[in-house]
Amino acid sequence: MREAQKNCSKTRKSKGFIWGDGIMGEGEVEVRRIEDLNFDQRGLIPVIVQDESSKDVLMLAYMNAESLSLTLKDGRTWFYSRSRQQLWAKGETSGNIQRVKKIMYDCDADALLVIVEQAGVACHTGNYSCFYRELPSSLLTSKPSE
């Protein structure tokens, strides 16, 4: 373990799931309250949603402080719709809810990873994941060096 790293107590339990956890490196942000997260100028933070059992990335959405607070209280995902400019609960109309198991934040505290138990499909197209299409490999103009 690097000398600059230290154990940190950034774990908060709520509704049976864990908020953050791990080792903190030098220059990283510690989050103890929602206000400690780095929301953008519009008050939003990107959220990657991942299936707990399959580890598939299900979707990318945005939260504001209010939708994150509702998620923590309710135990299911709430997001902020940038197009409709309103809160929405995932699965509210479709029944395809996401039960939150864990919420993690990145080193800069400007993105979230929400681990969920997915009921039904995650994508409005009817696909299990919103990430079901792949860019053609021909778009890669150069291969990364090894």
C-alpha positions, 0 to 999 in steps of 0.5 A: 500500500502506498504511504500516501494512502490511508484508511478512511471511514466514509461508510454510511449505512442507510436502508441496508445499503452502503454509501462509499467504502474503501481506501482514500489516496492523496488528493481525493475527496472524502464525502460525509454528506450529500453536500460534499459531492461535486455537483456540476454548475447545473447542480447535477452529478452523473450516475452509472448504474450497474447490476449487482449480480451480472456486473453489467452497466445498465445505464447512465443518468443524472441526479441532483441533491434531491433525487440522491436524497430520495434514493438514500431514503427510499432504497430505489433509484431516483434521477433528475431528467435534464429534458423534462427538468423534473425528478423521476423514480426508475420504474415508476410507470414500467415497474422495472425498479432498481433496488439500491445495494450500494452507492460509490463515488469516484476519487473526485466525488464528481460521479456516482456508481450505483449498484442495484438489483434490477427488476425487469429491463433498465432501458426504455427501448426494452433492452436489459441495458442501455449499452447494447450497441457497439461502435464499429472497430473501424472507427479506431484509427490507431491501436493503443500501444502495449 
